[in-house]
Amino acid sequence: MPKSKLSENLIRLRCSVCKRYNYYTRKKKTLERKLEFKKYCRWCRKHTIHKEAKK
């Protein structure tokens, strides 16, 4: 079964403190660097750095 175009560039964001996957986002294929955002983690109960993780 072929992958849909929607899931091709879908990535997971992982909390750098508790290592849980909290968010999903999209990324352009041409972007070489890994994404990094400061987002709220409901398990840590604070804003932490969330980095792109492997699928």
N, C-alpha and C positions, 0 to 999 in steps of 0.2 A: 504494500500500500504506500503510495507516494506521500511525502510530507506536504502539508499545505504551506502556502506562502506566508501565512500568519505565524507559524511556529518556527520558521527558518531563522529569524533573527531575534527570537525571544530568549532573554537571558534571566538568570536568577540573581538576586542580590542577597548577600549573606552578611550578617552582623559580625563585625570583627571582634566583639567582646564575647558573646555567648555562642557564636558559630551557628546560629539558626537562620534558616531561609525565610525572610519576611516579605520580600517584594519581588515582583516580576516587572520587567521593562523590555523595551525594544532597542536595538542597536544597529546602526548602519554597518554593512559588511566592510566598507572601505576604512572604517575606523580601526586603527591598529592597537591603540592603548586600551587598557582595561578601565571600565567605568568605576567611579567611586563617588558616593553621595553621602551626605550627612542626613540621616533619617531617624525617625522615632522607632525604637524597638520596644514592643510591648512586654517582652520578658525581662529586659533590663530596666524598663520604665524610665528611659532617658534617651536623648539623642546621641547616636553613635555613628561611626563610619560604617557604611555598607559597601562592600566591594563585589564586583562581578565574580561569579563562581562558575566552575565547570558544570556541564550538564550531566 
